[in-house]
Amino acid sequence: MGDEWLNDLMICYNEKEIFRKIGNEKIKKRFEEMKNRRILLPKKLMIASSDE
């Protein structure tokens, strides 16, 4: 097990914890404000999540 792999794993774990606290609508709004898109995201976004 290399250090790089473990580091990547820890980053993913920490980001998962951070993004659980942020609502989907805020994430969608931020994404759309970053750059003009060809199409907008749908109003109701279905996101599958798992509590592993």
PDB file with SEQRES, HELIX, SHEET and CRYST1 records, atoms N, CA, C and O in Angstrom:
SEQRES   1 A   52  MET GLY ASP GLU TRP LEU ASN ASP LEU MET ILE CYS TYR          
SEQRES   2 A   52  ASN GLU LYS GLU ILE PHE ARG LYS ILE GLY ASN GLU LYS          
SEQRES   3 A   52  ILE LYS LYS ARG PHE GLU GLU MET LYS ASN ARG ARG ILE          
SEQRES   4 A   52  LEU LEU PRO LYS LYS LEU MET ILE ALA SER SER ASP GLU          
HELIX    1 AA1 ASP A    3  ARG A   20  1                                  18    
HELIX    2 AA2 ASN A   24  MET A   34  1                                  11    
CRYST1    1.000    1.000    1.000  90.00  90.00  90.00 P 1           1          
ATOM      1  N   MET A   1       0.861  -1.169   0.000  1.00  0.00           N  
ATOM      2  CA  MET A   1       0.000   0.000   0.000  1.00  0.00           C  
ATOM      3  C   MET A   1       0.905   1.230   0.000  1.00  0.00           C  
ATOM      4  O   MET A   1       1.695   1.429   0.923  1.00  0.00           O  
ATOM      5  N   GLY A   2       0.784   2.048  -1.039  1.00  0.00           N  
ATOM      6  CA  GLY A   2       1.627   3.224  -1.156  1.00  0.00           C  
ATOM      7  C   GLY A   2       1.029   4.435  -0.457  1.00  0.00           C  
ATOM      8  O   GLY A   2      -0.173   4.489  -0.194  1.00  0.00           O  
ATOM      9  N   ASP A   3       1.881   5.396  -0.164  1.00  0.00           N  
ATOM     10  CA  ASP A   3       1.429   6.621   0.496  1.00  0.00           C  
ATOM     11  C   ASP A   3       0.457   7.412  -0.373  1.00  0.00           C  
ATOM     12  O   ASP A   3      -0.496   8.002   0.137  1.00  0.00           O  
ATOM     13  N   GLU A   4       0.693   7.425  -1.672  1.00  0.00           N  
ATOM     14  CA  GLU A   4      -0.176   8.184  -2.576  1.00  0.00           C  
ATOM     15  C   GLU A   4      -1.594   7.619  -2.555  1.00  0.00           C  
ATOM     16  O   GLU A   4      -2.562   8.378  -2.521  1.00  0.00           O  
ATOM     17  N   TRP A   5      -1.721   6.305  -2.575  1.00  0.00           N  
ATOM     18  CA  TRP A   5      -3.044   5.670  -2.541  1.00  0.00           C  
ATOM     19  C   TRP A   5      -3.770   6.012  -1.243  1.00  0.00           C  
ATOM     20  O   TRP A   5      -4.954   6.352  -1.257  1.00  0.00           O  
ATOM     21  N   LEU A   6      -3.059   5.923  -0.128  1.00  0.00           N  
ATOM     22  CA  LEU A   6      -3.666   6.225   1.169  1.00  0.00           C  
ATOM     23  C   LEU A   6      -4.073   7.692   1.242  1.00  0.00           C  
ATOM     24  O   LEU A   6      -5.135   8.016   1.772  1.00  0.00           O  
ATOM     25  N   ASN A   7      -3.240   8.573   0.718  1.00  0.00           N  
ATOM     26  CA  ASN A   7      -3.559   9.998   0.704  1.00  0.00           C  
ATOM     27  C   ASN A   7      -4.826  10.254  -0.109  1.00  0.00           C  
ATOM     28  O   ASN A   7      -5.698  11.001   0.334  1.00  0.00           O  
ATOM     29  N   ASP A   8      -4.939   9.648  -1.285  1.00  0.00           N  
ATOM     30  CA  ASP A   8      -6.133   9.808  -2.115  1.00  0.00           C  
ATOM     31  C   ASP A   8      -7.369   9.284  -1.401  1.00  0.00           C  
ATOM     32  O   ASP A   8      -8.439   9.885  -1.495  1.00  0.00           O  
ATOM     33  N   LEU A   9      -7.237   8.198  -0.704  1.00  0.00           N  
ATOM     34  CA  LEU A   9      -8.354   7.617   0.033  1.00  0.00           C  
ATOM     35  C   LEU A   9      -8.823   8.559   1.135  1.00  0.00           C  
ATOM     36  O   LEU A   9     -10.027   8.733   1.325  1.00  0.00           O  
ATOM     37  N   MET A  10      -7.896   9.166   1.861  1.00  0.00           N  
ATOM     38  CA  MET A  10      -8.244  10.094   2.938  1.00  0.00           C  
ATOM     39  C   MET A  10      -8.928  11.340   2.387  1.00  0.00           C  
ATOM     40  O   MET A  10      -9.871  11.846   2.996  1.00  0.00           O  
ATOM     41  N   ILE A  11      -8.465  11.842   1.243  1.00  0.00           N  
ATOM     42  CA  ILE A  11      -9.090  13.016   0.640  1.00  0.00           C  
ATOM     43  C   ILE A  11     -10.538  12.706   0.285  1.00  0.00           C  
ATOM     44  O   ILE A  11     -11.428  13.507   0.573  1.00  0.00           O  
ATOM     45  N   CYS A  12     -10.784  11.562  -0.331  1.00  0.00           N  
ATOM     46  CA  CYS A  12     -12.151  11.170  -0.697  1.00  0.00           C  
ATOM     47  C   CYS A  12     -13.026  11.044   0.538  1.00  0.00           C  
ATOM     48  O   CYS A  12     -14.180  11.472   0.516  1.00  0.00           O  
ATOM     49  N   TYR A  13     -12.515  10.477   1.596  1.00  0.00           N  
ATOM     50  CA  TYR A  13     -13.290  10.305   2.823  1.00  0.00           C  
ATOM     51  C   TYR A  13     -13.651  11.661   3.415  1.00  0.00           C  
ATOM     52  O   TYR A  13     -14.797  11.881   3.805  1.00  0.00           O  
ATOM     53  N   ASN A  14     -12.680  12.576   3.485  1.00  0.00           N  
ATOM     54  CA  ASN A  14     -12.932  13.901   4.056  1.00  0.00           C  
ATOM     55  C   ASN A  14     -13.918  14.695   3.212  1.00  0.00           C  
ATOM     56  O   ASN A  14     -14.796  15.364   3.757  1.00  0.00           O  
ATOM     57  N   GLU A  15     -13.788  14.634   1.890  1.00  0.00           N  
ATOM     58  CA  GLU A  15     -14.719  15.343   1.021  1.00  0.00           C  
ATOM     59  C   GLU A  15     -16.132  14.802   1.184  1.00  0.00           C  
ATOM     60  O   GLU A  15     -17.096  15.567   1.137  1.00  0.00           O  
ATOM     61  N   LYS A  16     -16.264  13.512   1.372  1.00  0.00           N  
ATOM     62  CA  LYS A  16     -17.576  12.893   1.561  1.00  0.00           C  
ATOM     63  C   LYS A  16     -18.250  13.479   2.803  1.00  0.00           C  
ATOM     64  O   LYS A  16     -19.443  13.785   2.779  1.00  0.00           O  
ATOM     65  N   GLU A  17     -17.499  13.633   3.869  1.00  0.00           N  
ATOM     66  CA  GLU A  17     -18.044  14.192   5.106  1.00  0.00           C  
ATOM     67  C   GLU A  17     -18.424  15.662   4.932  1.00  0.00           C  
ATOM     68  O   GLU A  17     -19.441  16.108   5.463  1.00  0.00           O  
ATOM     69  N   ILE A  18     -17.621  16.405   4.198  1.00  0.00           N  
ATOM     70  CA  ILE A  18     -17.899  17.827   3.974  1.00  0.00           C  
ATOM     71  C   ILE A  18     -19.161  17.995   3.138  1.00  0.00           C  
ATOM     72  O   ILE A  18     -20.036  18.788   3.485  1.00  0.00           O  
ATOM     73  N   PHE A  19     -19.260  17.249   2.033  1.00  0.00           N  
ATOM     74  CA  PHE A  19     -20.380  17.427   1.123  1.00  0.00           C  
ATOM     75  C   PHE A  19     -21.687  16.876   1.663  1.00  0.00           C  
ATOM     76  O   PHE A  19     -22.746  17.217   1.136  1.00  0.00           O  
ATOM     77  N   ARG A  20     -21.660  16.059   2.668  1.00  0.00           N  
ATOM     78  CA  ARG A  20     -22.917  15.605   3.293  1.00  0.00           C  
ATOM     79  C   ARG A  20     -23.637  16.769   3.955  1.00  0.00           C  
ATOM     80  O   ARG A  20     -24.861  16.754   4.083  1.00  0.00           O  
ATOM     81  N   LYS A  21     -22.878  17.782   4.376  1.00  0.00           N  
ATOM     82  CA  LYS A  21     -23.451  18.918   5.102  1.00  0.00           C  
ATOM     83  C   LYS A  21     -23.990  20.000   4.171  1.00  0.00           C  
ATOM     84  O   LYS A  21     -24.644  20.936   4.631  1.00  0.00           O  
ATOM     85  N   ILE A  22     -23.727  19.888   2.876  1.00  0.00           N  
ATOM     86  CA  ILE A  22     -24.139  20.910   1.917  1.00  0.00           C  
ATOM     87  C   ILE A  22     -25.314  20.379   1.104  1.00  0.00           C  
ATOM     88  O   ILE A  22     -25.277  19.259   0.593  1.00  0.00           O  
ATOM     89  N   GLY A  23     -26.343  21.189   0.994  1.00  0.00           N  
ATOM     90  CA  GLY A  23     -27.541  20.784   0.253  1.00  0.00           C  
ATOM     91  C   GLY A  23     -27.300  20.699  -1.244  1.00  0.00           C  
ATOM     92  O   GLY A  23     -26.443  21.396  -1.787  1.00  0.00           O  
ATOM     93  N   ASN A  24     -28.058  19.843  -1.903  1.00  0.00           N  
ATOM     94  CA  ASN A  24     -27.926  19.648  -3.347  1.00  0.00           C  
ATOM     95  C   ASN A  24     -28.190  20.927  -4.128  1.00  0.00           C  
ATOM     96  O   ASN A  24     -27.529  21.189  -5.133  1.00  0.00           O  
ATOM     97  N   GLU A  25     -29.151  21.726  -3.674  1.00  0.00           N  
ATOM     98  CA  GLU A  25     -29.474  22.962  -4.390  1.00  0.00           C  
ATOM     99  C   GLU A  25     -28.301  23.937  -4.362  1.00  0.00           C  
ATOM    100  O   GLU A  25     -28.042  24.613  -5.357  1.00  0.00           O  
ATOM    101  N   LYS A  26     -27.595  24.020  -3.251  1.00  0.00           N  
ATOM    102  CA  LYS A  26     -26.424  24.896  -3.167  1.00  0.00           C  
ATOM    103  C   LYS A  26     -25.317  24.418  -4.095  1.00  0.00           C  
ATOM    104  O   LYS A  26     -24.638  25.232  -4.720  1.00  0.00           O  
ATOM    105  N   ILE A  27     -25.134  23.128  -4.186  1.00  0.00           N  
ATOM    106  CA  ILE A  27     -24.109  22.567  -5.075  1.00  0.00           C  
ATOM    107  C   ILE A  27     -24.473  22.854  -6.524  1.00  0.00           C  
ATOM    108  O   ILE A  27     -23.615  23.263  -7.305  1.00  0.00           O  
ATOM    109  N   LYS A  28     -25.743  22.644  -6.897  1.00  0.00           N  
ATOM    110  CA  LYS A  28     -26.191  22.923  -8.258  1.00  0.00           C  
ATOM    111  C   LYS A  28     -25.995  24.392  -8.612  1.00  0.00           C  
ATOM    112  O   LYS A  28     -25.505  24.712  -9.695  1.00  0.00           O  
ATOM    113  N   LYS A  29     -26.377  25.282  -7.703  1.00  0.00           N  
ATOM    114  CA  LYS A  29     -26.257  26.718  -7.955  1.00  0.00           C  
ATOM    115  C   LYS A  29     -24.796  27.111  -8.153  1.00  0.00           C  
ATOM    116  O   LYS A  29     -24.474  27.865  -9.071  1.00  0.00           O  
ATOM    117  N   ARG A  30     -23.927  26.613  -7.308  1.00  0.00           N  
ATOM    118  CA  ARG A  30     -22.495  26.931  -7.418  1.00  0.00           C  
ATOM    119  C   ARG A  30     -21.934  26.416  -8.742  1.00  0.00           C  
ATOM    120  O   ARG A  30     -21.166  27.116  -9.401  1.00  0.00           O  
ATOM    121  N   PHE A  31     -22.304  25.222  -9.128  1.00  0.00           N  
ATOM    122  CA  PHE A  31     -21.843  24.637 -10.380  1.00  0.00           C  
ATOM    123  C   PHE A  31     -22.279  25.492 -11.570  1.00  0.00           C  
ATOM    124  O   PHE A  31     -21.486  25.759 -12.474  1.00  0.00           O  
ATOM    125  N   GLU A  32     -23.534  25.917 -11.564  1.00  0.00           N  
ATOM    126  CA  GLU A  32     -24.044  26.718 -12.670  1.00  0.00           C  
ATOM    127  C   GLU A  32     -23.419  28.108 -12.708  1.00  0.00           C  
ATOM    128  O   GLU A  32     -23.297  28.694 -13.784  1.00  0.00           O  
ATOM    129  N   GLU A  33     -23.017  28.653 -11.550  1.00  0.00           N  
ATOM    130  CA  GLU A  33     -22.407  29.978 -11.502  1.00  0.00           C  
ATOM    131  C   GLU A  33     -20.938  29.965 -11.926  1.00  0.00           C  
ATOM    132  O   GLU A  33     -20.374  31.017 -12.227  1.00  0.00           O  
ATOM    133  N   MET A  34     -20.324  28.805 -11.951  1.00  0.00           N  
ATOM    134  CA  MET A  34     -18.909  28.723 -12.298  1.00  0.00           C  
ATOM    135  C   MET A  34     -18.659  29.111 -13.752  1.00  0.00           C  
ATOM    136  O   MET A  34     -17.653  29.752 -14.055  1.00  0.00           O  
ATOM    137  N   LYS A  35     -19.558  28.733 -14.649  1.00  0.00           N  
ATOM    138  CA  LYS A  35     -19.355  28.941 -16.078  1.00  0.00           C  
ATOM    139  C   LYS A  35     -20.690  28.773 -16.793  1.00  0.00           C  
ATOM    140  O   LYS A  35     -21.540  27.996 -16.359  1.00  0.00           O  
ATOM    141  N   ASN A  36     -20.868  29.496 -17.875  1.00  0.00           N  
ATOM    142  CA  ASN A  36     -22.077  29.305 -18.676  1.00  0.00           C  
ATOM    143  C   ASN A  36     -22.067  27.908 -19.275  1.00  0.00           C  
ATOM    144  O   ASN A  36     -21.039  27.431 -19.757  1.00  0.00           O  
ATOM    145  N   ARG A  37     -23.210  27.266 -19.238  1.00  0.00           N  
ATOM    146  CA  ARG A  37     -23.347  25.903 -19.747  1.00  0.00           C  
ATOM    147  C   ARG A  37     -24.245  25.899 -20.971  1.00  0.00           C  
ATOM    148  O   ARG A  37     -25.024  26.829 -21.178  1.00  0.00           O  
ATOM    149  N   ARG A  38     -24.138  24.868 -21.772  1.00  0.00           N  
ATOM    150  CA  ARG A  38     -25.023  24.725 -22.935  1.00  0.00           C  
ATOM    151  C   ARG A  38     -26.464  24.541 -22.498  1.00  0.00           C  
ATOM    152  O   ARG A  38     -27.388  25.074 -23.113  1.00  0.00           O  
ATOM    153  N   ILE A  39     -26.643  23.778 -21.427  1.00  0.00           N  
ATOM    154  CA  ILE A  39     -27.979  23.566 -20.877  1.00  0.00           C  
ATOM    155  C   ILE A  39     -27.901  23.724 -19.366  1.00  0.00           C  
ATOM    156  O   ILE A  39     -26.836  23.565 -18.771  1.00  0.00           O  
ATOM    157  N   LEU A  40     -29.021  24.033 -18.759  1.00  0.00           N  
ATOM    158  CA  LEU A  40     -29.077  24.120 -17.307  1.00  0.00           C  
ATOM    159  C   LEU A  40     -29.371  22.741 -16.728  1.00  0.00           C  
ATOM    160  O   LEU A  40     -29.910  21.869 -17.408  1.00  0.00           O  
ATOM    161  N   LEU A  41     -29.016  22.565 -15.491  1.00  0.00           N  
ATOM    162  CA  LEU A  41     -29.346  21.315 -14.814  1.00  0.00           C  
ATOM    163  C   LEU A  41     -30.852  21.250 -14.609  1.00  0.00           C  
ATOM    164  O   LEU A  41     -31.501  22.286 -14.470  1.00  0.00           O  
ATOM    165  N   PRO A  42     -31.413  20.056 -14.589  1.00  0.00           N  
ATOM    166  CA  PRO A  42     -32.857  19.941 -14.359  1.00  0.00           C  
ATOM    167  C   PRO A  42     -33.230  20.488 -12.984  1.00  0.00           C  
ATOM    168  O   PRO A  42     -32.428  20.450 -12.051  1.00  0.00           O  
ATOM    169  N   LYS A  43     -34.455  20.995 -12.870  1.00  0.00           N  
ATOM    170  CA  LYS A  43     -34.914  21.565 -11.599  1.00  0.00           C  
ATOM    171  C   LYS A  43     -34.896  20.529 -10.484  1.00  0.00           C  
ATOM    172  O   LYS A  43     -34.459  20.820  -9.371  1.00  0.00           O  
ATOM    173  N   LYS A  44     -35.367  19.328 -10.776  1.00  0.00           N  
ATOM    174  CA  LYS A  44     -35.342  18.257  -9.774  1.00  0.00           C  
ATOM    175  C   LYS A  44     -34.244  17.295 -10.156  1.00  0.00           C  
ATOM    176  O   LYS A  44     -34.330  16.602 -11.169  1.00  0.00           O  
ATOM    177  N   LEU A  45     -33.229  17.260  -9.350  1.00  0.00           N  
ATOM    178  CA  LEU A  45     -32.081  16.408  -9.623  1.00  0.00           C  
ATOM    179  C   LEU A  45     -32.162  15.176  -8.734  1.00  0.00           C  
ATOM    180  O   LEU A  45     -32.164  15.281  -7.508  1.00  0.00           O  
ATOM    181  N   MET A  46     -32.230  14.022  -9.357  1.00  0.00           N  
ATOM    182  CA  MET A  46     -32.282  12.772  -8.616  1.00  0.00           C  
ATOM    183  C   MET A  46     -30.855  12.299  -8.374  1.00  0.00           C  
ATOM    184  O   MET A  46     -30.107  12.047  -9.318  1.00  0.00           O  
ATOM    185  N   ILE A  47     -30.489  12.180  -7.119  1.00  0.00           N  
ATOM    186  CA  ILE A  47     -29.141  11.756  -6.763  1.00  0.00           C  
ATOM    187  C   ILE A  47     -29.239  10.506  -5.907  1.00  0.00           C  
ATOM    188  O   ILE A  47     -29.941  10.475  -4.896  1.00  0.00           O  
ATOM    189  N   ALA A  48     -28.533   9.492  -6.326  1.00  0.00           N  
ATOM    190  CA  ALA A  48     -28.479   8.260  -5.540  1.00  0.00           C  
ATOM    191  C   ALA A  48     -27.355   8.395  -4.532  1.00  0.00           C  
ATOM    192  O   ALA A  48     -26.246   8.799  -4.883  1.00  0.00           O  
ATOM    193  N   SER A  49     -27.628   8.066  -3.305  1.00  0.00           N  
ATOM    194  CA  SER A  49     -26.585   8.120  -2.292  1.00  0.00           C  
ATOM    195  C   SER A  49     -26.651   6.862  -1.448  1.00  0.00           C  
ATOM    196  O   SER A  49     -27.686   6.204  -1.343  1.00  0.00           O  
ATOM    197  N   SER A  50     -25.530   6.557  -0.861  1.00  0.00           N  
ATOM    198  CA  SER A  50     -25.477   5.399   0.025  1.00  0.00           C  
ATOM    199  C   SER A  50     -24.795   5.815   1.308  1.00  0.00           C  
ATOM    200  O   SER A  50     -23.863   6.620   1.294  1.00  0.00           O  
ATOM    201  N   ASP A  51     -25.244   5.286   2.381  1.00  0.00           N  
ATOM    202  CA  ASP A  51     -24.655   5.572   3.693  1.00  0.00           C  
ATOM    203  C   ASP A  51     -23.769   4.412   4.090  1.00  0.00           C  
ATOM    204  O   ASP A  51     -24.149   3.558   4.891  1.00  0.00           O  
ATOM    205  N   GLU A  52     -22.581   4.400   3.515  1.00  0.00           N  
ATOM    206  CA  GLU A  52     -21.656   3.300   3.790  1.00  0.00           C  
ATOM    207  C   GLU A  52     -20.807   3.620   4.984  1.00  0.00           C  
ATOM    208  O   GLU A  52     -19.962   2.814   5.375  1.00  0.00           O  
TER     209      GLU A  52                                                      
END                                                                             
